[in-house]
Amino acid sequence: MKLFMSTLSFLCLIIGILVSGIVIAADVISAADPEKPRRKMSLQQQAEQGRIDSKKLEQSQLEKARAAANGTAEREQEILARQQHGEWQQQQRDKAKAQFDERAEREAKYLQQAKEAAAKERQISEDE
């Protein structure tokens, strides 16, 4: 009797596994064929589905175009910012040139003063 019960429970287990396998296989087969539901549709339903797909595609393309336009605007702002930095660089160059010119003028002034001082010393030494 024990042998019969263990055999019966074993058979029930095997049958349960087989049924589960068949159900899973049926789900996999139905999920693997995405065109199957479309074949069952009428032409009018297929046309409507095509319009819906077309609108979705158009929306996604429009979003991509907007994103690209925003990217372009951001790049333009970056370029303008760089150009303004160029103005800053030009201002720095102008300041440096002005400082250089002032230094050159001071050197020329000091040189002139040194020449005048040397000329006065010669006059003093000639007068003596």
C-alpha atoms as a printed R data frame, in Angstrom:
    type eleno elety resid chain resno      x       y       z
1   ATOM     1    CA   MET     A     1  0.000   0.000   0.000
2   ATOM     2    CA   LYS     A     2  2.830   2.393   0.854
3   ATOM     3    CA   LEU     A     3  4.409   1.602  -2.473
4   ATOM     4    CA   PHE     A     4  1.170   2.353  -4.252
5   ATOM     5    CA   MET     A     5  0.815   5.726  -2.464
6   ATOM     6    CA   SER     A     6  4.390   6.778  -3.168
7   ATOM     7    CA   THR     A     7  3.981   5.749  -6.816
8   ATOM     8    CA   LEU     A     8  0.709   7.640  -7.047
9   ATOM     9    CA   SER     A     9  2.214  10.785  -5.523
10  ATOM    10    CA   PHE     A    10  5.195  10.450  -7.851
11  ATOM    11    CA   LEU     A    11  2.849  10.197 -10.866
12  ATOM    12    CA   CYS     A    12  0.895  13.237  -9.669
13  ATOM    13    CA   LEU     A    13  4.130  15.167  -9.382
14  ATOM    14    CA   ILE     A    14  5.207  14.128 -12.892
15  ATOM    15    CA   ILE     A    15  1.786  15.070 -14.329
16  ATOM    16    CA   GLY     A    16  1.934  18.448 -12.578
17  ATOM    17    CA   ILE     A    17  5.373  19.129 -14.013
18  ATOM    18    CA   LEU     A    18  4.223  18.134 -17.507
19  ATOM    19    CA   VAL     A    19  1.114  20.335 -17.324
20  ATOM    20    CA   SER     A    20  3.202  23.289 -16.079
21  ATOM    21    CA   GLY     A    21  5.667  22.742 -18.910
22  ATOM    22    CA   ILE     A    22  2.882  22.675 -21.493
23  ATOM    23    CA   VAL     A    23  1.331  25.899 -20.125
24  ATOM    24    CA   ILE     A    24  4.699  27.659 -20.106
25  ATOM    25    CA   ALA     A    25  5.465  26.450 -23.637
26  ATOM    26    CA   ALA     A    26  2.100  27.745 -24.869
27  ATOM    27    CA   ASP     A    27  2.790  31.164 -23.323
28  ATOM    28    CA   VAL     A    28  6.246  31.311 -24.871
29  ATOM    29    CA   ILE     A    29  4.938  30.346 -28.303
30  ATOM    30    CA   SER     A    30  2.150  32.941 -28.197
31  ATOM    31    CA   ALA     A    31  4.556  35.663 -27.004
32  ATOM    32    CA   ALA     A    32  7.113  34.754 -29.671
33  ATOM    33    CA   ASP     A    33  4.734  35.589 -32.535
34  ATOM    34    CA   PRO     A    34  3.992  39.338 -32.308
35  ATOM    35    CA   GLU     A    35  2.446  39.419 -35.803
36  ATOM    36    CA   LYS     A    36 -0.234  36.905 -34.885
37  ATOM    37    CA   PRO     A    37 -2.647  39.477 -33.368
38  ATOM    38    CA   ARG     A    38 -2.223  41.697 -36.424
39  ATOM    39    CA   ARG     A    39 -3.251  38.890 -38.754
40  ATOM    40    CA   LYS     A    40 -6.535  38.614 -36.921
41  ATOM    41    CA   MET     A    41 -7.229  42.337 -37.393
42  ATOM    42    CA   SER     A    42 -9.396  43.563 -40.220
43  ATOM    43    CA   LEU     A    43 -7.915  45.918 -42.796
44  ATOM    44    CA   GLN     A    44 -9.663  48.845 -41.152
45  ATOM    45    CA   GLN     A    45 -8.167  47.932 -37.781
46  ATOM    46    CA   GLN     A    46 -4.747  47.527 -39.370
47  ATOM    47    CA   ALA     A    47 -5.098  50.977 -40.981
48  ATOM    48    CA   GLU     A    48 -6.070  52.493 -37.626
49  ATOM    49    CA   GLN     A    49 -3.109  50.784 -35.935
50  ATOM    50    CA   GLY     A    50 -0.882  52.140 -38.701
51  ATOM    51    CA   ARG     A    51 -2.155  55.682 -38.061
52  ATOM    52    CA   ILE     A    52 -1.495  55.298 -34.342
53  ATOM    53    CA   ASP     A    53  2.031  53.986 -34.999
54  ATOM    54    CA   SER     A    54  2.623  56.833 -37.452
55  ATOM    55    CA   LYS     A    55  1.549  59.441 -34.889
56  ATOM    56    CA   LYS     A    56  3.820  57.895 -32.256
57  ATOM    57    CA   LEU     A    57  6.741  57.942 -34.675
58  ATOM    58    CA   GLU     A    58  5.990  61.532 -35.651
59  ATOM    59    CA   GLN     A    59  5.896  62.569 -31.974
60  ATOM    60    CA   SER     A    60  9.203  60.871 -31.235
61  ATOM    61    CA   GLN     A    61 10.808  62.534 -34.271
62  ATOM    62    CA   LEU     A    62  9.405  65.887 -33.161
63  ATOM    63    CA   GLU     A    63 10.852  65.418 -29.675
64  ATOM    64    CA   LYS     A    64 14.230  64.542 -31.165
65  ATOM    65    CA   ALA     A    65 14.097  67.668 -33.349
66  ATOM    66    CA   ARG     A    66 13.243  69.831 -30.328
67  ATOM    67    CA   ALA     A    67 16.109  68.329 -28.353
68  ATOM    68    CA   ALA     A    68 18.490  69.002 -31.249
69  ATOM    69    CA   ALA     A    69 17.241  72.607 -31.511
70  ATOM    70    CA   ASN     A    70 17.798  73.104 -27.790
71  ATOM    71    CA   GLY     A    71 21.286  71.650 -28.139
72  ATOM    72    CA   THR     A    72 22.002  74.080 -30.961
73  ATOM    73    CA   ALA     A    73 20.827  77.009 -28.849
74  ATOM    74    CA   GLU     A    74 23.069  75.895 -25.982
75  ATOM    75    CA   ARG     A    75 26.076  75.630 -28.304
76  ATOM    76    CA   GLU     A    76 25.335  79.135 -29.634
77  ATOM    77    CA   GLN     A    77 25.317  80.484 -26.071
78  ATOM    78    CA   GLU     A    78 28.654  78.796 -25.374
79  ATOM    79    CA   ILE     A    79 30.159  80.349 -28.506
80  ATOM    80    CA   LEU     A    80 28.855  83.788 -27.529
81  ATOM    81    CA   ALA     A    81 30.331  83.351 -24.075
82  ATOM    82    CA   ARG     A    82 33.694  82.444 -25.604
83  ATOM    83    CA   GLN     A    83 33.548  85.508 -27.842
84  ATOM    84    CA   GLN     A    84 32.921  87.678 -24.805
85  ATOM    85    CA   HIS     A    85 35.969  86.087 -23.202
86  ATOM    86    CA   GLY     A    86 37.819  87.163 -26.345
87  ATOM    87    CA   GLU     A    87 36.788  90.745 -25.599
88  ATOM    88    CA   TRP     A    88 38.169  90.326 -22.094
89  ATOM    89    CA   GLN     A    89 41.431  89.059 -23.569
90  ATOM    90    CA   GLN     A    90 41.568  92.077 -25.867
91  ATOM    91    CA   GLN     A    91 41.030  94.370 -22.880
92  ATOM    92    CA   GLN     A    92 43.879  92.645 -21.044
93  ATOM    93    CA   ARG     A    93 46.130  93.084 -24.076
94  ATOM    94    CA   ASP     A    94 45.220  96.772 -24.263
95  ATOM    95    CA   LYS     A    95 46.037  97.218 -20.558
96  ATOM    96    CA   ALA     A    96 49.361  95.443 -20.974
97  ATOM    97    CA   LYS     A    97 50.218  97.626 -23.992
98  ATOM    98    CA   ALA     A    98 49.343 100.774 -22.050
99  ATOM    99    CA   GLN     A    99 51.565  99.655 -19.148
100 ATOM   100    CA   PHE     A   100 54.385  98.862 -21.577
101 ATOM   101    CA   ASP     A   101 54.047 102.305 -23.193
102 ATOM   102    CA   GLU     A   102 54.083 104.023 -19.755
103 ATOM   103    CA   ARG     A   103 57.208 102.099 -18.804
104 ATOM   104    CA   ALA     A   104 58.895 103.072 -22.070
105 ATOM   105    CA   GLU     A   105 57.977 106.734 -21.489
106 ATOM   106    CA   ARG     A   106 59.417 106.609 -17.933
107 ATOM   107    CA   GLU     A   107 62.619 105.023 -19.242
108 ATOM   108    CA   ALA     A   108 62.908 107.723 -21.920
109 ATOM   109    CA   LYS     A   109 62.272 110.409 -19.269
110 ATOM   110    CA   TYR     A   110 64.918 108.926 -16.944
111 ATOM   111    CA   LEU     A   111 67.374 108.677 -19.833
112 ATOM   112    CA   GLN     A   112 66.741 112.315 -20.734
113 ATOM   113    CA   GLN     A   113 67.245 113.353 -17.107
114 ATOM   114    CA   ALA     A   114 70.496 111.349 -16.969
115 ATOM   115    CA   LYS     A   115 71.740 113.037 -20.150
116 ATOM   116    CA   GLU     A   116 70.886 116.468 -18.784
117 ATOM   117    CA   ALA     A   117 72.626 115.651 -15.507
118 ATOM   118    CA   ALA     A   118 75.715 114.425 -17.396
119 ATOM   119    CA   ALA     A   119 75.726 117.586 -19.526
120 ATOM   120    CA   LYS     A   120 75.503 119.773 -16.380
121 ATOM   121    CA   GLU     A   121 78.412 117.881 -14.812
122 ATOM   122    CA   ARG     A   122 80.494 118.541 -17.921
123 ATOM   123    CA   GLN     A   123 79.633 122.208 -17.818
124 ATOM   124    CA   ILE     A   124 80.575 122.368 -14.177
125 ATOM   125    CA   SER     A   125 83.857 120.596 -14.752
126 ATOM   126    CA   GLU     A   126 84.675 122.811 -17.779
127 ATOM   127    CA   ASP     A   127 83.911 125.969 -15.824
128 ATOM   128    CA   GLU     A   128 86.254 125.053 -13.063
